């Protein structure tokens, strides 16, 4: 079951924001000519997709079950969530060289991603040429996300570790869900439905690959507890990056300096990003941090920067370093109410792997009446956000996908203000529910896991959850299930009296109440008592130490293998 990302604000009956009638009408007119030329492509593509063969690199190869895998396809597919999709994938190898069922499934998914990407690109380009000053459309989101997915699938196929492969497959599946959600904001058309069908089918093929990976390659939605001792920092941050994170801006030699007064190398953050990454970009979608690009440090001097910052998946290892919280401030105003998708509304969006932010305040000031309005969206693998403030109302922090770590940050918002489907640990942060619109409830998290094999979830560890002074009598919940397998754990944190005794809020009726995973461990404060918590099947109010350990930096995001000696002060285990 998929629920739209045009999420209802808790405690209300209607959606906040949405695409305006004017925008829908203009986009519908803008796409007419494009759809006329693309109708044949969409129809042909749909006819092609009903067969068991696929085109990749101009060659069509149909492979028997024995050639593809050497196993009984019906038997192996019976244990996957989509047996029919699995049989289709394993009966046809796009490359003709699949060595095992998992490889065959990923190769097939890559071919399907290429097909969906081609249609989305054509529709996106055609509509963009005519849209003028209108915001990016949901089709633009899909074109980007399908591009990224194709690279992630290739990375998963070549991954040297089971956890890497699981991470990148999980991210690719998340991209399909985001695309499908964004399409809800696109006017109805044959082209939109053609992309939607392709994306829906691709999600099943990626879900099949995830299931086969878990079954055949030892992949796991949650890694087993580690026996390694605590280290000072997650090891995926290099020794060089540790020094950067441990340094004040004045002690670093940056690759670019952004200043409003003309004293830097650039006047905008966007120009600086493009300049420092021009010679170091990598193939789109590839998730392997540290490959193909050295660390690029951009020092953003104190000031108020009103711009939408974009770091694409091609732009890896970018570090934005400011002069500190409240000094270097990046402000955006985009919202769903103003015609942007949730995905496109972010003030700062970082899809490049190895992204680091330090000493910034990132704000979306659209306000509580504009619905979804993201301050920071992160989808780059192995990303770190350190000593930053992230401020908005609904949907403040979009931890979209891949592995992420947040430390010593301030995060404030109202409805679902930490959401997404990454594997993320938020540690030693100040989390502040703030006053929402009248009649709304505050929900801190809305985790978006759609498949039980995804290695994703939100882990809030050693944080301080305290309402801002103007909250009044608003009810505050730890989270609600955005998607069917939503997973959130709150551990060793301080919870103030604003947290309602029920703790967790339903999304819609009985949806996800038996499939979600919500856990609490070792929390303190007036809101930490669990005797009044909801009694859903997926709620675990007293995790064991072994269970809680699975959601630490060391185990959940394998931080000790990629943060390294960083300078980010963190706790590896419990």
Backbone torsions as a table, in degrees:
resi	resn	phi	psi	omega
1	UNK	NA	131.5	179.7
2	UNK	-117.7	130.0	174.7
3	UNK	-107.8	142.3	-176.3
4	UNK	-61.9	148.8	174.8
5	UNK	-75.4	-10.1	173.2
6	UNK	-73.9	74.0	-166.0
7	UNK	-77.2	140.9	176.7
8	UNK	-71.4	137.3	173.8
9	UNK	-70.1	135.4	-176.8
10	UNK	-57.7	132.2	176.0
11	UNK	87.8	6.4	178.6
12	UNK	-124.6	166.3	-179.0
13	UNK	-100.4	-15.6	-176.0
14	UNK	-118.8	165.0	177.4
15	UNK	-78.0	146.5	174.5
16	UNK	-90.6	126.3	179.2
17	UNK	79.6	-140.0	-174.3
18	UNK	111.2	168.9	-178.9
19	UNK	-81.7	129.9	-174.8
20	UNK	-68.2	158.1	178.1
21	UNK	-60.2	-39.2	-179.7
22	UNK	-61.3	-44.7	-179.2
23	UNK	-63.9	-43.7	-179.6
24	UNK	-61.5	-43.2	-179.4
25	UNK	-63.9	-45.5	-179.4
26	UNK	-63.4	-41.6	-179.4
27	UNK	-68.4	-38.0	179.8
28	UNK	-61.3	-45.1	177.7
29	UNK	-64.1	-40.6	-176.7
30	UNK	-64.0	-28.1	-174.0
31	UNK	-93.7	-5.7	-174.8
32	UNK	-58.4	-50.9	-178.7
33	UNK	-63.2	-39.8	179.4
34	UNK	-62.3	-42.7	-177.8
35	UNK	-68.0	-32.7	178.5
36	UNK	-61.3	-40.8	-179.0
37	UNK	-80.7	-21.4	-176.1
38	UNK	-97.7	-6.2	-176.4
39	UNK	-59.0	-42.8	180.0
40	UNK	-63.7	-40.3	178.4
41	UNK	-62.0	-44.5	-178.8
42	UNK	-63.9	-44.1	-179.4
43	UNK	-64.3	-45.1	179.5
44	UNK	-62.4	-40.6	179.9
45	UNK	-62.9	-40.5	-179.5
46	UNK	-66.7	-39.4	178.0
47	UNK	-63.8	-41.3	-179.8
48	UNK	-62.7	-37.6	-174.3
49	UNK	-72.4	-8.9	176.8
50	UNK	-83.7	-7.2	178.7
51	UNK	-94.4	170.0	-179.0
52	UNK	-92.7	3.7	178.9
53	UNK	-109.4	157.4	-179.3
54	UNK	-138.5	158.6	-179.8
55	UNK	-103.4	129.2	173.8
56	UNK	-144.5	120.0	-179.2
57	UNK	66.5	23.8	176.0
58	UNK	87.4	-2.6	-178.1
59	UNK	-113.6	137.7	174.8
60	UNK	-109.8	124.2	-178.8
61	UNK	-131.2	120.4	174.7
62	UNK	-99.6	126.8	-173.5
63	UNK	-119.1	135.0	178.7
64	UNK	-70.8	165.0	-179.1
65	UNK	-61.6	-36.2	-179.9
66	UNK	-69.5	-42.7	180.0
67	UNK	-65.9	-37.4	-175.3
68	UNK	-74.8	-37.9	-170.5
69	UNK	-140.9	-20.9	-176.6
70	UNK	71.1	14.5	-179.8
71	UNK	-131.0	168.8	176.6
72	UNK	-75.9	110.6	-174.5
73	UNK	-62.2	-43.5	-179.1
74	UNK	-59.9	-41.0	-178.6
75	UNK	-67.0	-46.6	-176.1
76	UNK	-71.1	-30.1	-178.5
77	UNK	-80.2	-17.9	-176.8
78	UNK	-64.6	-22.4	-178.3
79	UNK	-96.4	5.1	179.1
80	UNK	-95.5	161.4	-178.0
81	UNK	-71.0	-19.6	-178.7
82	UNK	-131.1	77.6	-175.1
83	UNK	-57.3	-40.4	-178.8
84	UNK	-65.7	-44.3	177.5
85	UNK	-63.3	-39.5	178.7
86	UNK	-61.7	-45.4	-179.8
87	UNK	-63.2	-39.3	177.6
88	UNK	-61.9	-46.8	-177.9
89	UNK	-64.0	-42.6	-175.4
90	UNK	-80.3	-13.5	176.6
91	UNK	-87.3	-8.6	-177.6
92	UNK	-144.1	118.2	176.5
93	UNK	-102.9	123.3	-178.5
94	UNK	-63.0	-30.4	-178.4
95	UNK	-97.2	-18.2	-177.5
96	UNK	75.8	8.3	-175.8
97	UNK	-130.4	23.3	-178.9
98	UNK	-65.0	134.0	-177.8
99	UNK	-95.4	-24.5	-179.5
100	UNK	-152.3	170.0	-176.1
101	UNK	-58.8	-39.5	-180.0
102	UNK	-62.6	-48.2	179.6
103	UNK	-60.9	-41.7	179.2
104	UNK	-61.5	-41.0	-178.5
105	UNK	-66.4	-39.2	-179.6
106	UNK	-71.3	-41.7	178.0
107	UNK	-60.6	-40.7	178.8
108	UNK	-65.4	-42.6	178.3
109	UNK	-62.3	-37.8	177.9
110	UNK	-61.2	-41.8	178.7
111	UNK	-64.2	-40.6	178.0
112	UNK	-67.0	-36.8	176.8
113	UNK	-62.7	-39.9	178.8
114	UNK	-63.6	-40.1	178.7
115	UNK	-64.3	-46.6	179.7
116	UNK	-65.6	-39.0	-179.9
117	UNK	-62.1	-41.7	-178.4
118	UNK	-60.7	-44.9	-179.9
119	UNK	-68.0	-44.5	-179.4
120	UNK	-62.9	-40.2	178.6
121	UNK	-61.3	-45.1	-178.3
122	UNK	-63.8	-44.2	178.4
123	UNK	-66.9	-40.2	-179.6
124	UNK	-65.4	-47.4	-178.9
125	UNK	-63.1	-42.2	-178.4
126	UNK	-64.7	-43.5	-178.8
127	UNK	-71.9	-35.1	-178.6
128	UNK	-65.9	-35.7	-179.3
129	UNK	-61.3	-26.4	-173.8
130	UNK	-110.8	-4.0	-172.0
131	UNK	-82.3	-21.7	178.5
132	UNK	63.7	-123.4	-174.2
133	UNK	-85.7	2.4	179.7
134	UNK	-66.1	154.3	178.2
135	UNK	-63.5	161.7	174.1
136	UNK	-56.1	147.1	-177.9
137	UNK	-96.5	170.9	175.1
138	UNK	-61.3	-27.8	177.7
139	UNK	-68.5	-33.2	174.7
140	UNK	-63.4	-41.9	176.0
141	UNK	-56.8	-46.3	-177.1
142	UNK	-64.3	-42.0	179.4
143	UNK	-59.5	-43.1	178.2
144	UNK	-65.8	-47.6	-174.4
145	UNK	-68.5	-35.7	177.2
146	UNK	-69.7	-35.2	174.7
147	UNK	-61.1	-48.7	179.4
148	UNK	-61.9	-41.7	-178.0
149	UNK	-61.2	-40.7	-179.8
150	UNK	-58.8	-43.5	177.7
151	UNK	-66.9	-39.1	-180.0
152	UNK	-65.6	-37.3	177.4
153	UNK	-64.5	-40.6	176.0
154	UNK	-62.9	-40.3	177.2
155	UNK	-63.9	-41.3	179.9
156	UNK	-62.6	-37.0	179.8
157	UNK	-65.3	-33.3	-177.1
158	UNK	-100.2	6.1	-173.8
159	UNK	-62.4	142.2	179.7
160	UNK	-91.7	-9.8	178.1
161	UNK	-133.3	150.3	-179.9
162	UNK	-63.8	-35.9	-178.1
163	UNK	-69.3	-38.9	175.5
164	UNK	-60.2	-48.4	-178.5
165	UNK	-60.3	-44.0	179.1
166	UNK	-63.1	-40.0	178.9
167	UNK	-60.9	-48.2	-174.1
168	UNK	-74.6	-33.3	173.0
169	UNK	-66.6	-41.3	177.4
170	UNK	-60.3	-41.7	179.6
171	UNK	-66.1	-42.4	179.2
172	UNK	-62.3	-38.7	177.3
173	UNK	-67.3	-40.1	176.3
174	UNK	-58.9	-39.1	179.8
175	UNK	-59.9	-36.9	-179.8
176	UNK	-67.3	-39.5	179.1
177	UNK	-65.8	-40.7	178.1
178	UNK	-64.7	-42.5	177.9
179	UNK	-60.6	-46.6	-179.9
180	UNK	-60.3	-40.1	177.1
181	UNK	-64.0	-43.3	-178.9
182	UNK	-65.5	-30.6	179.2
183	UNK	-64.7	-21.3	177.6
184	UNK	-62.5	-21.3	179.7
185	UNK	-93.2	1.7	-179.8
186	UNK	-96.2	134.2	178.5
187	UNK	-55.6	142.9	-178.6
188	UNK	-58.5	135.3	179.4
189	UNK	-166.8	165.4	176.8
190	UNK	-63.3	-37.9	179.3
191	UNK	-64.1	-44.5	179.0
192	UNK	-60.2	-44.2	-178.0
193	UNK	-69.9	-30.3	175.0
194	UNK	-63.9	-43.6	176.7
195	UNK	-66.2	-41.7	-179.0
196	UNK	-60.4	-42.7	179.1
197	UNK	-63.8	-42.8	179.6
198	UNK	-63.5	-42.8	-179.1
199	UNK	-66.7	-39.9	177.3
200	UNK	-62.2	-42.9	177.9
201	UNK	-66.5	-41.3	-179.9
202	UNK	-62.1	-38.7	177.8
203	UNK	-59.4	-39.0	178.3
204	UNK	-67.3	-38.2	179.8
205	UNK	-69.7	-37.5	176.8
206	UNK	-69.6	-39.5	175.2
207	UNK	-60.1	-36.8	175.6
208	UNK	-64.0	-44.6	179.0
209	UNK	-61.8	-40.5	177.4
210	UNK	-60.8	-43.9	-179.3
211	UNK	-65.9	-42.3	178.5
212	UNK	-66.7	-35.8	177.3
213	UNK	-62.8	-44.2	178.7
214	UNK	-63.9	-37.7	-175.9
215	UNK	-77.9	-39.8	-170.4
216	UNK	-105.9	-23.9	-173.0
217	UNK	-113.6	0.5	178.7
218	UNK	81.4	14.1	176.8
219	UNK	-69.3	152.5	-177.2
220	UNK	-142.7	142.3	175.9
221	UNK	-66.3	-26.5	176.3
222	UNK	-138.1	116.3	-179.4
223	UNK	-60.6	151.8	176.3
224	UNK	-67.7	157.0	179.7
225	UNK	-58.6	140.4	178.7
226	UNK	-85.8	150.5	175.0
227	UNK	-103.6	4.0	-179.4
228	UNK	-71.9	148.5	179.1
229	UNK	-71.3	159.4	175.3
230	UNK	-59.5	142.7	174.4
231	UNK	-117.6	168.3	-177.2
232	UNK	-65.4	-37.8	-177.4
233	UNK	-146.3	152.7	172.0
234	UNK	-56.5	134.8	-165.9
235	UNK	-81.2	-2.8	178.3
236	UNK	-78.9	-1.9	169.4
237	UNK	-98.2	125.6	-173.2
238	UNK	-69.2	169.1	177.0
239	UNK	-60.4	-39.4	178.1
240	UNK	-62.9	-44.1	179.9
241	UNK	-67.7	-32.2	175.4
242	UNK	-58.7	-45.1	-179.6
243	UNK	-62.9	-39.4	179.0
244	UNK	-63.4	-44.4	-178.3
245	UNK	-70.0	-24.9	-178.4
246	UNK	-90.0	-2.6	-175.2
247	UNK	-104.0	150.2	168.5
248	UNK	-74.8	157.0	-176.7
249	UNK	-55.8	-36.3	-178.1
250	UNK	-68.9	-16.2	-178.8
251	UNK	-96.1	9.7	-176.9
252	UNK	-116.4	141.1	172.8
253	UNK	-94.0	102.9	-174.2
254	UNK	-82.8	164.6	174.0
255	UNK	-84.3	-20.5	177.2
256	UNK	-155.6	151.7	178.1
257	UNK	-125.8	128.3	178.5
258	UNK	-107.2	129.4	-179.6
259	UNK	-147.1	140.7	179.6
260	UNK	-76.5	-22.1	-175.6
261	UNK	-93.9	8.2	178.4
262	UNK	85.1	4.0	-177.6
263	UNK	-85.5	-2.1	-179.8
264	UNK	-104.2	-170.3	176.7
265	UNK	-85.1	-19.0	-178.2
266	UNK	-143.7	154.9	179.3
267	UNK	-97.1	-15.9	178.0
268	UNK	-131.2	154.9	179.8
269	UNK	-68.5	-39.1	179.7
270	UNK	-59.7	-43.1	178.3
271	UNK	-63.1	-39.4	-179.9
272	UNK	-65.8	-41.6	178.7
273	UNK	-61.2	-47.4	-179.5
274	UNK	-62.4	-38.1	-177.5
275	UNK	-68.6	-46.7	-174.1
276	UNK	-76.5	-20.1	-179.2
277	UNK	-101.7	-0.9	-174.3
278	UNK	-58.1	-38.3	-176.8
279	UNK	-97.5	4.9	-173.4
280	UNK	-131.4	17.2	179.6
281	UNK	-71.8	156.8	-175.6
282	UNK	-125.7	170.0	-179.8
283	UNK	-55.1	138.7	-176.7
284	UNK	-60.3	141.2	173.6
285	UNK	87.7	-22.4	-177.0
286	UNK	-62.1	137.3	-170.1
287	UNK	-104.2	-0.4	-171.9
288	UNK	-81.9	100.7	-179.8
289	UNK	-65.4	144.3	175.7
290	UNK	87.1	-5.3	-179.2
291	UNK	-105.7	124.1	173.3
292	UNK	89.0	-1.4	-179.7
293	UNK	-158.0	130.6	175.4
294	UNK	-81.5	167.8	179.0
295	UNK	-63.6	129.4	177.8
296	UNK	-115.4	115.6	-175.5
297	UNK	-101.6	124.6	177.1
298	UNK	-115.0	115.0	178.5
299	UNK	-90.1	119.3	-179.8
300	UNK	-106.1	107.9	-177.0
301	UNK	-65.5	160.8	-179.6
302	UNK	-53.9	140.5	-179.5
303	UNK	154.4	173.3	179.4
304	UNK	-108.3	110.8	-175.6
305	UNK	-104.3	114.5	179.5
306	UNK	-100.5	91.8	179.5
307	UNK	-157.9	160.3	174.3
308	UNK	-99.2	115.0	-173.8
309	UNK	-95.3	130.5	-179.5
310	UNK	-127.5	125.7	173.4
311	UNK	-118.3	109.2	-173.2
312	UNK	-78.4	171.0	178.8
313	UNK	-65.4	-17.2	176.7
314	UNK	-78.8	-17.7	-171.8
315	UNK	-103.7	91.2	-173.8
316	UNK	-93.5	159.2	170.4
317	UNK	55.5	39.8	176.3
318	UNK	-91.2	132.2	174.6
319	UNK	-117.5	125.2	172.9
320	UNK	-101.7	116.5	-177.6
321	UNK	-118.2	120.5	178.8
322	UNK	-105.3	-175.6	179.7
323	UNK	-87.2	1.0	177.0
324	UNK	127.5	162.9	177.8
325	UNK	-55.4	134.4	178.3
326	UNK	79.8	-8.8	-179.7
327	UNK	-104.0	-54.6	173.8
328	UNK	-97.4	110.4	-171.5
329	UNK	-121.8	127.1	177.0
330	UNK	-112.7	124.2	-172.4
331	UNK	-123.6	133.9	173.5
332	UNK	-128.4	167.8	-173.7
333	UNK	-132.2	4.2	-172.8
334	UNK	-70.9	147.1	178.7
335	UNK	-154.7	164.2	175.3
336	UNK	-63.5	-36.6	-179.9
337	UNK	-61.8	-26.3	-179.4
338	UNK	-95.6	12.7	173.1
339	UNK	100.4	2.2	177.9
340	UNK	-91.3	149.6	168.8
341	UNK	-73.3	162.6	176.1
342	UNK	-56.7	-42.8	-178.6
343	UNK	-60.0	-41.6	-175.5
344	UNK	-86.2	-4.9	-174.7
345	UNK	-80.6	-9.1	-171.5
346	UNK	-62.9	139.3	172.2
347	UNK	-68.2	-46.7	174.5
348	UNK	-123.9	128.6	178.3
349	UNK	-128.9	123.7	-177.1
350	UNK	-124.4	107.0	178.5
351	UNK	-104.7	-8.8	179.0
352	UNK	-77.9	136.5	-179.2
353	UNK	-66.8	154.7	-180.0
354	UNK	73.5	20.5	-180.0
355	UNK	-69.8	138.0	174.5
356	UNK	-133.2	135.8	171.8
357	UNK	-125.6	136.5	178.2
358	UNK	-144.1	138.0	171.4
359	UNK	67.8	38.3	-179.1
360	UNK	-123.4	155.5	163.2
361	UNK	-114.8	123.8	-176.9
362	UNK	-117.4	122.8	-170.8
363	UNK	-128.9	139.5	160.3
364	UNK	-114.5	113.9	-173.3
365	UNK	-101.7	25.1	179.2
366	UNK	-58.9	-30.6	175.3
367	UNK	99.7	163.7	-174.5
368	UNK	-68.3	-17.2	-179.0
369	UNK	-87.7	-3.1	-175.2
370	UNK	-100.4	6.8	178.6
371	UNK	71.9	-145.2	-176.6
372	UNK	-63.9	126.2	-178.3
373	UNK	-154.4	97.7	-170.0
374	UNK	-82.3	137.3	172.1
375	UNK	-86.5	-52.6	-177.5
376	UNK	-131.2	127.2	171.6
377	UNK	-118.2	127.6	179.0
378	UNK	-125.4	128.0	176.0
379	UNK	-132.2	4.1	178.5
380	UNK	-79.7	135.6	179.4
381	UNK	-68.0	146.8	176.8
382	UNK	58.7	50.7	-178.9
383	UNK	-100.6	149.0	179.8
384	UNK	-130.4	131.9	173.0
385	UNK	-123.0	117.8	-167.2
386	UNK	-131.6	128.9	176.6
387	UNK	53.6	48.8	177.2
388	UNK	-121.8	156.7	168.8
389	UNK	-108.1	134.8	-178.6
390	UNK	-125.8	114.7	-168.3
391	UNK	-130.3	130.7	171.8
392	UNK	-166.8	-155.9	177.3
393	UNK	-119.8	-98.0	178.4
394	UNK	-77.7	129.6	175.6
395	UNK	67.3	49.4	-177.8
396	UNK	-61.8	-56.4	-173.5
397	UNK	-115.1	114.6	-178.7
398	UNK	-102.6	93.9	176.7
399	UNK	-84.2	81.4	-163.6
400	UNK	-64.1	-52.9	-172.5
401	UNK	-164.7	169.3	179.5
402	UNK	69.4	-169.5	-174.2
403	UNK	-95.1	132.8	-175.2
404	UNK	-141.6	153.7	178.5
405	UNK	-139.4	132.1	179.5
406	UNK	-124.2	132.5	-178.9
407	UNK	-143.1	138.2	175.9
408	UNK	56.3	36.4	178.7
409	UNK	-103.3	160.4	168.0
410	UNK	-109.5	130.5	-177.8
411	UNK	-130.2	120.8	-177.5
412	UNK	-131.0	146.3	179.9
413	UNK	177.9	-168.1	-176.5
414	UNK	-122.9	-82.9	-174.4
415	UNK	-92.5	123.3	174.1
416	UNK	51.5	45.2	-166.9
417	UNK	-83.0	-2.4	163.3
418	UNK	-127.6	111.5	-173.3
419	UNK	-146.2	171.0	179.9
420	UNK	127.0	-169.4	-176.3
421	UNK	-138.4	43.6	171.6
422	UNK	-88.5	174.4	163.2
423	UNK	-98.8	104.7	-169.6
424	UNK	-131.1	137.5	170.2
425	UNK	-113.2	124.1	177.1
426	UNK	-110.0	112.5	-168.7
427	UNK	-128.5	138.2	176.6
428	UNK	53.5	43.5	179.8
429	UNK	-113.1	158.8	174.5
430	UNK	-101.5	116.7	-176.0
431	UNK	-110.1	118.5	-170.7
432	UNK	-121.0	101.8	167.9
433	UNK	-63.3	139.3	-179.8
434	UNK	-125.2	172.9	-172.9
435	UNK	-68.5	123.5	-179.8
436	UNK	-91.3	-170.9	172.3
437	UNK	-65.5	156.0	-180.0
438	UNK	-58.6	132.1	178.9
439	UNK	91.6	-9.6	179.3
440	UNK	-87.4	156.9	170.1
441	UNK	-108.4	150.2	175.3
442	UNK	-89.3	131.0	173.4
443	UNK	-125.5	121.0	-174.4
444	UNK	-69.8	-44.8	-176.4
445	UNK	-123.1	154.0	170.3
446	UNK	-146.3	86.3	-174.0
447	UNK	-81.1	142.6	-167.9
448	UNK	-114.5	37.6	179.6
449	UNK	-72.7	126.1	-175.8
450	UNK	-107.0	-10.2	-173.7
451	UNK	-138.6	135.3	-177.6
452	UNK	-65.8	-15.7	179.0
453	UNK	-90.9	-4.4	177.8
454	UNK	-72.3	136.8	-177.2
455	UNK	-90.4	47.5	-169.8
456	UNK	-120.6	164.6	178.1
457	UNK	158.5	171.1	177.6
458	UNK	-112.0	124.1	175.5
459	UNK	-115.9	115.9	177.4
460	UNK	-103.7	113.9	-169.3
461	UNK	-129.7	127.5	176.3
462	UNK	56.3	38.5	179.6
463	UNK	-102.5	169.9	176.6
464	UNK	-117.9	113.7	179.7
465	UNK	-104.0	111.1	-175.8
466	UNK	-146.0	129.8	-178.7
467	UNK	-69.3	149.8	173.7
468	UNK	-71.8	163.9	-169.5
469	UNK	-65.3	-24.4	-174.6
470	UNK	-94.4	17.4	-174.3
471	UNK	-69.4	-31.5	-179.1
472	UNK	67.8	-136.6	-177.4
473	UNK	-98.1	18.5	-179.3
474	UNK	-61.6	134.3	175.8
475	UNK	-76.8	136.6	-179.3
476	UNK	-120.8	131.5	179.4
477	UNK	-118.4	151.2	178.8
478	UNK	-67.5	-29.1	178.7
479	UNK	174.3	173.4	173.6
480	UNK	-146.0	154.8	-172.2
481	UNK	-83.9	102.3	177.5
482	UNK	-66.6	-40.8	-178.6
483	UNK	-126.0	172.0	-166.5
484	UNK	-62.2	-35.3	-175.9
485	UNK	-112.5	34.1	179.3
486	UNK	-47.7	135.1	-177.0
487	UNK	-138.2	119.3	-179.9
488	UNK	-143.5	137.7	178.3
489	UNK	-130.6	135.4	175.6
490	UNK	-117.3	119.7	-171.3
491	UNK	-132.3	138.4	171.8
492	UNK	46.6	41.1	-178.4
493	UNK	-115.9	160.8	177.1
494	UNK	-97.8	123.8	-177.6
495	UNK	-116.8	120.8	-177.9
496	UNK	-82.6	-179.3	-172.1
497	UNK	-69.0	-9.1	178.9
498	UNK	-68.8	-21.5	179.6
499	UNK	-70.7	121.6	-178.6
500	UNK	-67.1	147.2	-178.2
501	UNK	-55.6	-32.2	179.5
502	UNK	-63.9	-29.8	173.9
503	UNK	82.0	-48.9	-173.4
504	UNK	-128.1	148.8	-175.5
505	UNK	-117.8	138.6	176.5
506	UNK	-69.7	156.1	176.4
507	UNK	-85.6	-56.0	179.7
508	UNK	-157.1	104.6	-179.9
509	UNK	58.7	-128.3	-176.7
510	UNK	-91.4	3.3	-176.0
511	UNK	-55.1	124.6	171.1
512	UNK	69.6	2.7	-174.5
513	UNK	-66.6	-25.4	179.3
514	UNK	-99.7	-10.2	-177.8
515	UNK	-109.3	-15.8	178.1
516	UNK	-70.4	167.0	174.0
517	UNK	-135.0	107.9	177.2
518	UNK	-120.9	126.9	-176.3
519	UNK	-130.8	151.8	175.3
520	UNK	-134.4	143.6	-178.0
521	UNK	-152.8	122.6	169.2
522	UNK	61.4	30.1	-179.6
523	UNK	-84.2	159.0	-179.5
524	UNK	-131.5	169.5	176.7
525	UNK	105.1	171.3	-175.0
526	UNK	-64.1	-23.9	-179.4
527	UNK	-98.5	7.6	-173.9
528	UNK	-89.4	-12.3	-179.6
529	UNK	-62.2	138.5	-174.5
530	UNK	-110.1	2.7	-176.1
531	UNK	-65.1	-26.0	-179.9
532	UNK	-100.7	9.3	-177.0
533	UNK	-65.3	152.8	175.5
534	UNK	-58.3	150.7	-176.1
535	UNK	-110.0	54.8	176.1
536	UNK	-82.1	157.7	-178.1
537	UNK	-62.3	-28.8	-176.1
538	UNK	-94.2	4.2	-178.6
539	UNK	-94.9	127.7	-178.4
540	UNK	-121.8	100.0	-172.7
541	UNK	-83.5	-9.7	-178.6
542	UNK	-142.6	74.6	179.1
543	UNK	-63.2	146.6	171.5
544	UNK	-75.6	165.2	178.1
545	UNK	-60.7	-39.3	178.8
546	UNK	-62.8	-45.3	179.8
547	UNK	-64.6	-43.2	-178.9
548	UNK	-65.5	-35.3	-179.0
549	UNK	-59.6	-28.6	-179.8
550	UNK	-64.1	-14.7	-176.6
551	UNK	-113.2	21.4	176.2
552	UNK	-87.0	169.0	176.1
553	UNK	-54.3	-45.5	-174.8
554	UNK	-64.0	-40.9	-171.9
555	UNK	-98.7	-40.8	-173.0
556	UNK	-74.8	-43.0	179.5
557	UNK	-113.3	12.4	-178.8
558	UNK	47.9	43.9	-173.6
559	UNK	-59.5	-30.1	-178.7
560	UNK	-71.1	-5.2	176.6
561	UNK	-102.3	-4.7	-178.5
562	UNK	-142.0	-17.5	176.8
563	UNK	-84.1	-34.1	173.8
564	UNK	57.9	-146.1	179.8
565	UNK	-84.6	73.0	-169.9
566	UNK	-91.9	-38.5	-168.6
567	UNK	106.6	-9.7	171.7
568	UNK	-78.2	120.9	179.7
569	UNK	-75.7	117.3	-176.8
570	UNK	-151.5	166.0	176.7
571	UNK	-109.5	124.9	-176.0
572	UNK	-72.7	-45.4	179.9
573	UNK	-114.3	-150.0	177.3
574	UNK	-79.0	NA	NA
